Amino acid sequence: MRFQLTDDQRALRAGVRALLAGRFDRDALRAAVARPGVLDRALWRALGEAGLFALRLPEAAGGVGLGLPEAVLAFEEAGRALLPGPLVATHLAAGEVPGAASGETVVTDVSGGLVEWLAEADVVRGDATGAVPVRSVDPLTPLHRVQRPPHAAPVPGRPDPVAVLLTAAEQLGGAARTCELAVEHARTREQFGRPIGAFQAVQGLCARSLVRVETARAAVYAAAVTADPLDIAAARLLADEAAVRGARDCLQVHGGMGFTWEAEVHLFLKRSWVRTHRTGNDTQSYDILADDLLSESV
């Protein structure tokens, strides 16, 4: 069996990339960083008009009528572009919350005790009572923490697998981009009269980053096809690792300039850290996989 993208899927990925390159280029990214906590509503509506939030909504309901694999491709591109905003929550609300599919309504949700973009959201899914702002390491992701009573019972149930998978897709996109940035810098930056990519230590960083990206890509794409919660949990773990470690290695390749405010590399690292705290984080994903292993051993 061949697991290759179809022509339509490649066209979708190219179209999303072109849209984001036109609407959220490097200048727009820097402008967003300069205005932390402010969501670009015009951009949000443009995403809605392009069908990002309604990708999986049936055509009869005004959606695009595509499936989970196509949504994964689109969210991978969003992660690659560092697109800000509660994308996953708004996508999941399409068809249920009026205006979510078209981008007229910004939707966020309460999961894991942290709420992204609470102040900018029109609709909050879940109980955000008592939420207080916390300092976010990512200037493009404002956060609030929901204060739970000391002896409150844990929230029952497993995380929404689609939310977990789409977060993994965003992480995959960020990991792929930091791998590209590391390779580009290694080819052009010179030390001792040679590109730094000629040195084995730098080659190792880039090679390991690429291996993590392609391993995570295979897992995320496969989970999009099977939609199995176990596959999704494994894909999320691999994507989180690829995003965080890839961004760290990219910083190492860039050296001191990677930590400067003008560089984009540190923004990828900070976003990857924030995403690891969303629903389906490593603790929850490990628990899902462990429960399955234990159930088979009984």
MOGIZI-V758034 format. One line per field, one symbol per residue. psi: psi as a letter, one per 20 degrees, with the letter a starting at -180 (. if undefined). A space follows every 50 residues. Layout:
psi = ???
This chain:
psi = ppmqqrhhhhhgghggghghhhimahghghhhhimpiopohggghhhghi jghjgjpqhhjjahkaahhhhggghghghhikprrmggghghipihopig hijhppprropjiqppkghiqhpporokpjpqqqpphoijnqqqppoqqh kqqqprrqqohgggghghggggghghghgghggghhhhpqpkjqpiiiph ggggggghggggghghgggggghhghkphghggghgghggghgghghghh gghibhhhiqhhqighhggghhgghijrqkahggghgghgggghhhi.
